[in-house]
Amino acid sequence: MSEKLVIKNIFWDVDGVLVDLNHAYFEFLTKHEKYKDIFKGLKYQDLAKALPVNKEKYGAMDLITHPTLGKVLDHDFCHTDDFYFDRPLYEGTAEVLAELDKLGYRQLTMSAGFDMAKKKEMIARILGDSVKLLTVEVTLHGDKMHDTTKEEKLIQCMQKYGLKPEETILVDDRIYNIYSALRAGVHPVRFRSEFTTDLPEDLRDIPEVGNIYELKDWLLNNTIMK
């Protein structure tokens, strides 16, 4: 039996892990005045046909990866509050965050956006009372979504809060952020949704969970706190 990891800190990605970004994308494409005719008749289960997932670097849905409208879709989504803030919590989020807090885990967010103040507002609004259980950290996207911003922010947060990377996990759905965690010395756990794609071969040993309940079970069965 392999020795259990000592884990004391959890960095949560927000979009696609704590909140349902896929829902927001579907509502945006099918109800925004500029796009509702283009995507008329789109069914939720077919969302990946409208937003093909980049399997090499993303592994999860993103507006920016649309083959022709990516940049304008992403811009319009980020600048239309009715859709930008429409990201419901995944089932169990509030419950599990509270349970992990009582168990003594230090919980932080690690989320990126093009407007950090607006991203913090979104996190606070959607998480509600649960935001009190978290240290909210956001980082600014660079010119490319899969740049090193999250890696650098993780390292900065380790230093800022006196956390040890080897005692920390990052729960994230994006492939490029899994690599960022590894480079920062943090243990990644991959979060899967209905539209995420399989990890590349060199990441196949990374643990994956399908919901926040599974993440809690993984922690309790595979890690310890000292």
C-alpha positions in Angstrom: 0.0 0.0 0.0 1.4 3.4 -0.9 1.9 6.0 1.8 -0.9 8.5 2.1 -0.3 12.1 1.3 -0.4 14.7 4.0 -2.9 17.3 2.7 -3.9 20.4 4.7 -4.7 22.9 2.0 -7.2 22.9 -0.9 -7.2 25.3 -3.8 -10.5 25.2 -5.6 -10.9 26.2 -9.2 -14.3 27.9 -9.3 -15.7 27.6 -12.8 -16.4 24.0 -13.7 -15.6 22.7 -10.2 -17.7 24.6 -7.7 -20.1 26.3 -10.1 -21.6 25.1 -13.4 -20.0 27.1 -16.2 -21.4 24.9 -18.8 -24.9 26.0 -17.8 -23.8 29.7 -18.2 -22.4 29.0 -21.7 -25.6 27.2 -22.8 -27.8 30.1 -21.6 -25.6 32.6 -23.2 -25.5 30.9 -26.6 -29.2 30.2 -26.8 -30.6 33.4 -25.3 -28.2 36.3 -26.0 -29.8 38.5 -28.7 -26.7 38.4 -30.8 -26.3 34.6 -30.8 -29.7 33.0 -30.2 -30.5 32.7 -33.9 -27.1 31.2 -34.7 -27.5 28.6 -32.0 -31.3 28.2 -32.4 -32.5 24.7 -31.5 -29.3 23.7 -29.7 -29.9 21.1 -27.0 -27.8 21.1 -23.8 -26.6 17.6 -24.4 -25.2 18.8 -27.8 -23.3 21.8 -26.3 -20.0 20.3 -27.3 -21.0 20.3 -30.9 -21.3 24.1 -30.7 -18.2 24.5 -28.5 -15.8 21.8 -29.5 -13.4 21.0 -26.6 -9.7 21.5 -27.2 -8.5 18.1 -26.0 -4.8 18.9 -25.9 -4.6 22.0 -23.6 -8.1 22.6 -22.3 -10.0 19.3 -21.8 -13.0 21.3 -20.7 -15.5 23.6 -22.5 -14.5 27.2 -23.2 -15.9 29.9 -25.4 -12.5 30.9 -26.6 -12.0 27.6 -28.4 -14.9 28.1 -30.8 -13.2 27.8 -34.2 -14.5 31.1 -35.7 -16.3 33.1 -33.0 -14.1 32.4 -30.0 -12.7 35.8 -29.1 -16.0 37.7 -29.7 -18.0 35.1 -27.8 -15.7 35.3 -24.8 -15.7 39.1 -24.9 -19.5 39.3 -25.1 -20.0 36.8 -22.4 -17.7 38.6 -20.0 -19.4 41.9 -20.7 -23.0 40.7 -20.3 -23.7 40.4 -16.6 -27.0 38.5 -17.0 -25.1 35.6 -18.4 -21.7 36.1 -16.7 -23.2 35.7 -13.2 -25.6 32.9 -14.2 -23.4 30.0 -12.8 -25.3 27.9 -10.3 -23.5 26.0 -7.6 -23.0 22.3 -8.3 -25.0 20.0 -6.0 -23.2 19.5 -2.7 -20.8 22.5 -2.9 -22.0 24.4 0.1 -22.4 21.2 2.2 -18.9 19.8 1.4 -17.1 23.1 1.8 -18.6 23.3 5.3 -17.7 19.7 6.1 -14.1 20.2 5.0 -13.9 23.5 6.9 -14.9 21.6 10.1 -12.3 19.0 9.4 -9.6 21.7 9.5 -8.7 22.1 5.8 -7.5 25.5 4.7 -9.6 26.3 1.6 -8.8 28.9 -1.1 -10.0 29.7 -4.5 -7.8 29.8 -7.5 -9.7 31.3 -10.4 -8.7 33.4 -13.4 -10.6 36.2 -15.2 -10.1 39.2 -17.4 -11.4 41.6 -14.7 -10.3 40.5 -11.2 -12.7 42.7 -9.3 -15.7 41.4 -11.3 -14.5 37.8 -10.8 -14.3 38.3 -7.0 -17.8 39.8 -7.1 -19.1 36.7 -9.1 -17.5 34.3 -6.6 -19.0 36.1 -3.6 -22.4 36.4 -5.2 -22.7 32.8 -6.3 -21.1 31.1 -3.2 -23.1 33.2 -0.8 -22.4 32.3 2.8 -20.0 29.6 1.7 -17.5 32.3 0.6 -16.7 32.9 4.3 -15.1 29.5 4.4 -12.6 30.4 1.7 -9.7 32.7 1.1 -10.6 34.1 -2.3 -7.7 34.6 -4.7 -8.1 35.4 -8.4 -5.5 35.9 -11.1 -5.6 37.9 -14.3 -5.7 35.9 -17.6 -2.7 36.6 -19.8 -2.8 36.9 -23.6 -3.4 33.1 -23.8 -5.7 31.2 -21.6 -3.2 28.4 -21.2 -0.3 30.6 -20.1 1.5 30.4 -16.7 -0.7 32.8 -14.7 -2.1 30.1 -12.4 1.3 28.5 -11.8 2.7 31.9 -10.8 -0.3 32.7 -8.6 -0.1 29.3 -6.9 3.5 30.0 -6.0 2.7 33.5 -4.8 -0.1 32.2 -2.6 2.1 29.5 -1.1 4.5 32.2 0.0 1.8 34.7 1.0 0.0 32.3 3.4 3.0 30.1 4.4 1.6 27.0 2.8 3.7 24.0 1.7 3.1 22.8 -1.9 3.5 19.2 -0.9 0.6 19.6 1.6 -1.7 21.2 -1.0 -4.0 20.1 -3.8 -5.5 22.0 -6.7 -8.9 20.8 -7.8 -9.3 21.9 -11.4 -10.9 20.7 -14.7 -8.6 22.3 -17.2 -5.6 20.3 -18.5 -3.2 23.3 -18.7 -3.9 24.0 -15.0 -3.1 20.4 -14.1 0.3 21.0 -15.6 0.6 24.3 -13.7 -0.1 22.6 -10.4 2.6 20.0 -11.1 5.2 22.7 -12.0 4.3 24.6 -8.8 4.8 21.4 -6.7 1.1 21.1 -5.8 -0.9 17.8 -6.1 -3.6 18.2 -8.8 -6.9 16.5 -8.7 -8.9 16.6 -12.0 -12.6 17.4 -11.8 -14.8 15.9 -14.5 -18.1 17.2 -15.9 -20.3 15.9 -18.7 -18.1 17.6 -21.3 -14.6 17.2 -20.1 -12.3 15.0 -22.2 -9.7 12.4 -21.0 -6.3 13.5 -19.8 -3.3 13.0 -22.1 -1.2 9.9 -21.5 1.4 11.6 -19.4 -1.3 12.7 -16.9 -3.2 9.4 -16.6 -2.0 8.9 -13.1 -3.6 12.1 -11.8 -6.7 11.3 -9.7 -10.1 12.3 -11.2 -13.4 12.9 -9.5 -16.9 13.4 -10.9 -18.4 15.7 -8.2 -17.5 17.3 -5.0 -18.7 14.3 -2.9 -16.2 12.1 -4.7 -13.5 14.7 -4.0 -14.3 14.6 -0.2 -14.2 10.7 -0.3 -10.9 10.8 -2.2 -9.4 13.1 0.5 -10.7 10.9 3.4 -9.5 7.7 1.8 -6.2 8.7 0.3 -4.8 11.5 2.4 -4.2 12.4 6.1 -3.8 15.5 8.1 -1.0 15.7 10.7 
